[in-house]
Amino acid sequence: MSELTQPAKAASSSIMNLLRIVILAVLVGGSVYLLMTHLNWFEDPRLVKREVLECGVWGPIVYILLFAIGPSFLVPGAVMTIAGGLAFGALWGALWSMIGAYLGALVAFGAGRFLGRSFVERVIGERLRGLAQKLARNGFYVILYLRLVPVIPYNALNLLAGASPIGFRDYFWASVIGMIPGTILFAFLGDALWHPGSPRFFIAIGLILSCFAAGELFRRSRTMAIEI
């Protein structure tokens, strides 16, 4: 029996590795495609707004889907949120951005679970490997801090969290709570970009900096150090 199961296990492992390589190839290929064809999105978020609004009443749904998959293809979440503020205003831009961000975080977390820790760590690099141990010990607080102060790329964090021992509940609620301030403020900044140099614009910048400072104070105030 063991002689039969061993080749079966080897074949199953080969199939899983092939699936992982295919997923990685899709992510890399999608990133290259977006960088080559939509580099101007990074330079001017207003262009994202134009493409979304061309969809009419489907605009919010298209925007949410773009936000959910965009960070997987290296489109910064902040750029997408600013574009949402430009397109829909501060209130609706923040709402659609949060829905898209939560969906994207769940998809990437699931991808991290599927790909496995060793595979994800090889992909994201040596510098972030130690973060997996921190997520195992203080997952909720580490995720909460990194949502408030995004010093690690959004999707790299999502993938690594999925591949780490952190519980889904801790990951989900830390993400829900931690993404609210930044999402609202970046949408507010996007809305204020229609009048750069206005008091609203500088208030938005000041509030974003204050949010980052609050996140850093939170990290320093914890009895267990959150070292990133």
Buried (B, 14 or more C-beta within 10 A) or exposed (E): EEEEEEEEEEEEEEEBEEEBEEBBEEBEEBBEEBBEEBEEBBEBBBBBBEBBBEEEEEBBBBBBBBBBBBBBBBBBBBBBBBBBBBBBBBEBBBBBBBBBBBBBBBBBBBBBBBBBBEBBBEBBEEEBBEBBEBBEEBBBBBBBBBBBBBEBBBBBBBBBBBBBEBEEEBBBBBBBBBBBBBBBBBBBBBBBBEEEEEEBBEBBEEBBEEBBEEBBEBBEEEEEEBEB
